[in-house]
């Protein structure tokens, strides 16, 4: 998007003077969470107003957009990339603690902190995460929500994003229908019934929208996502690269996709076997953690030892390396199968 196009767009980056619209948007789109954290609307809006005025933090004006018609704000959006979210988390937590009333600080450090652990998973790599989106009450029912998304999609595609992700409460069937009609699909679920009953925090459905050109949907596929391994000698064009942030996201994708699947991680493998042309390539780096140091990691070594024995090799020379590569690949497939 050129500077002239951006100036003509009804969706513009927020500034500090837009606080009334943005903080109302934040509250309206997540009132259950606001109620749990702050107890009442007046306290929530007062704290959000303080956080909004800071140039840093997850509720800063720097991460907001306003949508206007005839110089009147009709809706607003607050969101960020995965990197921005992780970058702002610590400072945001400090600012929230400072802005909280003294009587609620202990509640924030204990009850809120424990309840929200893992409640909202990180977005995927390459995704823009909408933390809050809302239409002003006086403008609802006029198609403003879809117009906001249209304008946002246009800007995000120009910025290089590949997806939009957001969370919607399981009980909000109207919002779910709206996002489904727009083209979003559910990729995971977070929260629990116990959390809902104890703190009034509803189950969240993670919705995902692929930023593509609908006008070219019927044409032959032209794969532009290229996967390269460490040697850079075997570039492979894939249909889509998906980077799950949670095991649940991975399970949902594996259970719902109809595309051929390839699996990759750090892309250190040589020989071009880390991807498959036209596939849904699952980038496992978002799940980079040890699941079970005994059974899972031991699986690779066990396959390795069995192959050495089968081939009659007792030493650990370079000769078994092709077998080891196959063993690691097989173990990766087994580990993914165990997650499904």
C-alpha positions in Angstrom: 0.0 0.0 0.0 1.4 3.3 -1.0 1.4 6.3 1.3 -1.4 7.9 -0.7 -3.5 4.7 -0.4 -2.9 4.6 3.3 -4.0 8.2 3.7 -7.3 7.4 1.9 -8.0 4.2 3.8 -10.7 4.5 6.5 -8.5 2.3 8.7 -5.7 4.3 10.2 -3.2 3.7 12.9 -4.4 5.0 16.3 -2.8 7.8 18.2 -3.1 8.8 21.9 -6.1 11.0 21.4 -8.2 7.9 20.2 -8.2 6.5 23.8 -12.0 6.6 24.3 -12.6 4.5 21.2 -9.8 2.0 21.7 -10.4 1.3 25.4 -14.1 0.8 24.8 -13.2 -1.6 22.0 -10.9 -3.6 24.3 -13.5 -3.8 27.0 -16.4 -4.7 24.7 -14.5 -7.5 22.9 -13.2 -9.1 26.1 -15.6 -8.1 28.9 -15.4 -11.6 30.6 -11.7 -11.2 31.0 -12.0 -7.6 32.1 -14.6 -8.5 34.7 -12.3 -11.2 36.1 -9.2 -9.0 36.2 -10.7 -5.7 37.4 -14.0 -6.6 39.0 -16.0 -3.7 37.5 -16.2 -1.7 34.2 -15.1 1.6 35.8 -11.9 0.2 37.2 -11.2 -1.7 33.9 -11.6 1.5 31.8 -9.5 3.5 34.2 -6.6 1.1 34.1 -6.8 0.6 30.3 -6.7 4.4 29.8 -3.4 4.5 31.6 -1.9 1.5 29.7 -3.1 2.9 26.4 -1.2 6.2 26.8 2.2 4.3 27.0 4.2 3.8 23.9 5.1 0.3 25.1 2.9 -2.6 26.4 0.2 -4.8 24.9 -2.5 -2.2 25.3 -0.5 0.7 23.9 -1.9 3.0 21.2 1.0 1.9 19.0 -0.8 -1.4 18.3 -4.2 0.1 17.6 -6.2 1.0 14.5 -9.4 3.1 14.2 -12.0 2.8 11.4 -13.8 6.0 10.5 -16.6 7.2 8.3 -17.3 10.9 7.8 -14.6 11.7 10.4 -16.5 9.6 13.0 -14.8 6.5 14.5 -17.0 3.5 13.9 -14.8 0.7 15.1 -11.3 -0.2 16.3 -8.7 -3.0 16.3 -5.8 -3.8 18.6 -3.3 -6.4 17.5 0.3 -7.5 16.9 2.6 -10.1 15.4 3.9 -13.0 17.4 7.3 -11.2 17.8 5.7 -8.0 19.0 3.5 -9.9 21.4 6.5 -11.7 23.0 8.5 -8.5 23.0 5.9 -6.5 24.8 4.8 -9.1 27.3 7.3 -8.3 30.1 6.9 -4.6 29.9 3.2 -4.9 29.6 3.0 -7.0 32.8 5.1 -4.4 34.7 2.9 -1.5 33.5 -0.3 -3.4 34.4 1.0 -4.1 37.9 1.8 -0.4 38.3 -1.6 0.8 36.9 -3.7 -1.6 39.0 -5.3 -0.2 42.1 -3.5 -1.2 45.3 -6.4 -3.4 46.4 -6.2 -5.5 43.3 -2.4 -6.0 43.1 -2.4 -9.2 45.1 -5.3 -10.5 43.0 -3.3 -9.8 39.8 -0.2 -11.5 41.1 -1.9 -14.7 42.3 -5.4 -15.5 41.0 -5.1 -13.7 37.7 -1.6 -14.9 36.9 -2.4 -18.6 37.7 -5.7 -18.6 35.8 -4.3 -17.0 32.6 -1.3 -19.3 32.4 -1.7 -20.9 28.9 -5.2 -19.4 28.4 -4.3 -17.5 25.3 -1.6 -19.3 23.2 0.9 -17.5 21.0 -0.1 -16.9 17.4 1.6 -18.7 14.5 4.7 -17.5 12.8 3.7 -15.1 10.0 0.3 -14.3 11.6 -1.1 -11.1 12.8 -3.0 -11.6 16.0 -6.1 -9.6 16.6 -6.3 -9.2 20.4 -9.4 -7.0 20.2 -11.8 -5.9 17.5 -15.1 -4.2 18.0 -17.7 -2.0 16.2 -19.1 1.0 18.1 -22.6 0.3 19.5 -24.2 3.0 17.4 -22.7 1.5 14.1 -23.6 -2.1 14.6 -25.6 -4.0 12.1 -24.3 -2.0 9.1 -21.6 -4.3 7.9 -18.8 -2.3 9.5 -17.1 -5.4 11.0 -16.5 -6.9 7.5 -15.3 -3.5 6.2 -12.8 -3.3 9.0 -11.5 -6.7 8.2 -11.3 -5.9 4.5 -9.2 -2.8 5.1 -7.1 -4.6 7.7 -6.4 -7.5 5.3 -5.3 -5.1 2.6 -2.8 -3.4 4.9 -1.5 -6.7 6.4 -0.9 -8.3 3.0 1.2 -5.3 2.0 3.2 -5.7 5.2 4.0 -9.3 4.5 1.7 -11.1 6.9 0.3 -14.5 5.7 -2.5 -15.1 8.3 -4.8 -13.3 10.7 -5.6 -15.1 13.9 -8.0 -14.2 16.7 -9.8 -15.8 19.6 -13.6 -15.9 20.0 -15.5 -17.3 23.0 -17.2 -20.6 22.4 -20.5 -19.3 23.6 -20.5 -16.3 21.1 -22.2 -18.1 18.3 -23.0 -14.9 16.4 -19.3 -14.0 16.2 -18.3 -17.5 15.2 -20.8 -17.5 12.3 -19.5 -14.1 11.2 -15.9 -15.2 11.1 -16.8 -18.5 9.4 -18.7 -16.6 6.8 -15.8 -14.3 6.2 -13.4 -17.2 5.7 -11.9 -18.0 9.1 -11.5 -21.6 10.2 -11.0 -22.9 13.7 -7.4 -24.2 14.4 -7.4 -24.8 18.2 -9.2 -24.4 21.5 -7.9 -23.2 24.8 -9.3 -22.8 28.3 -11.5 -25.3 30.2 -14.9 -25.8 31.7 -13.3 -25.7 35.1 -11.8 -22.3 34.4 -15.1 -21.1 33.1 -17.0 -22.3 36.2 -14.4 -21.0 38.7 -13.6 -17.6 37.1 -16.1 -17.0 34.4 -13.4 -17.3 31.7 -15.1 -19.0 28.7 -13.4 -21.5 26.4 -11.7 -19.8 23.5 -11.7 -20.9 19.9 -8.6 -19.8 17.9 -9.8 -18.8 14.4 -7.4 -18.4 11.4 -7.7 -16.6 8.1 -5.3 -17.0 5.2 -4.4 -13.8 3.5 -4.8 -14.7 -0.1 -6.1 -13.2 -3.3 -9.7 -14.5 -3.8 -9.8 -13.3 -7.4 -7.2 -16.0 -8.3 -8.7 -18.8 -6.4 -9.7 -20.8 -9.5 -6.4 -20.7 -11.2 -3.8 -23.4 -11.3 -1.7 -23.4 -8.1 1.4 -21.3 -8.2 3.4 -22.2 -5.1 5.4 -19.2 -3.9 6.4 -20.5 -0.4 9.9 -21.9 -0.8 11.5 -24.2 1.8 15.3 -24.4 1.8 17.5 -26.7 3.9 21.0 -25.9 5.2 22.8 -26.5 1.9 20.4 -24.1 0.0 20.8 -26.5 -3.0 17.3 -28.0 -2.9 14.6 -25.3 -2.8 11.1 -26.8 -2.7 7.9 -24.9 -3.4 5.1 -25.7 -1.0 1.5 -24.7 -0.9 1.4 -23.5 2.7 3.7 -23.2 5.7 2.0 -23.7 9.1 3.7 -23.0 12.3 1.7 -24.4 15.2 2.1 -22.7 18.6 0.5 -25.4 20.6 0.0 -29.2 20.4 -3.8 -28.5 20.1 -3.2 -26.4 17.0 -1.1 -29.1 15.4 -3.7 -31.8 16.2 -6.5 -29.7 14.7 -4.6 -29.0 11.5 -3.6 -32.6 11.0 -7.2 -33.8 11.6 -8.8 -31.2 9.2 -6.4 -30.7 6.3 -6.8 -32.5 3.0 -3.4 -31.5 1.7 -0.3 -33.7 1.5 1.9 -33.0 4.6 5.6 -32.5 5.0 7.3 -31.8 8.3 10.3 -29.7 9.1 12.1 -28.1 12.0 15.5 -26.3 12.0 16.0 -27.2 8.3 19.5 -28.5 9.0 18.8 -31.7 7.0 20.8 -32.0 3.7 19.5 -33.6 0.6 16.1 -31.9 0.1 14.0 -34.4 2.1 12.6 -31.9 4.5 9.7 -30.8 2.3 7.4 -32.0 -0.5 6.3 -29.9 -3.4 2.7 -28.5 -3.1 2.4 -29.8 0.5 1.2 -28.2 3.7 4.6 -27.9 5.3 4.4 -28.0 9.1 7.2 -25.9 10.7 7.7 -27.5 14.1 10.0 -24.8 15.5 7.0 -23.2 17.3 6.9 -26.4 19.5 10.6 -26.4 20.2 10.7 -27.9 23.7 11.4 -31.3 25.3 8.2 -33.4 25.7 9.8 -36.4 27.4 13.5 -36.7 27.8 13.4 -40.5 28.2 10.8 -42.0 25.9 10.8 -39.6 23.0 14.5 -38.8 22.7 15.3 -42.4 23.5 13.3 -43.5 20.5 15.8 -42.0 18.1 18.7 -43.8 19.8 16.8 -47.1 19.9 16.0 -47.0 16.2 19.6 -46.1 15.5 20.9 -49.0 17.6 18.5 -51.5 15.9 19.6 -50.3 12.4 23.3 -50.7 13.3 22.7 -54.2 14.6 20.7 -55.1 11.5 23.5 -53.9 9.2 26.2 -55.5 11.2 27.9 -52.2 12.1 29.3 -52.1 15.6 31.3 -48.9 15.4 29.8 -45.4 15.2 31.7 -44.3 12.1 30.3 -42.1 9.4 29.0 -45.1 7.4 25.7 -45.3 9.2 24.8 -41.7 8.7 22.1 -42.3 6.0 20.5 -44.8 8.4 20.7 -42.3 11.2 19.0 -39.7 9.0 16.2 -42.1 8.2 15.9 -43.0 11.9 15.5 -39.4 13.0 13.0 -38.8 10.2 11.0 -41.9 11.3 11.1 -40.8 14.9 9.7 -37.4 13.9 6.8 -39.1 12.1 6.1 -41.3 15.1 6.1 -38.3 17.5 3.6 -36.4 15.3 1.4 -39.5 15.1 1.5 -39.7 18.9 0.2 -36.1 19.1 -2.8 -36.7 16.8 
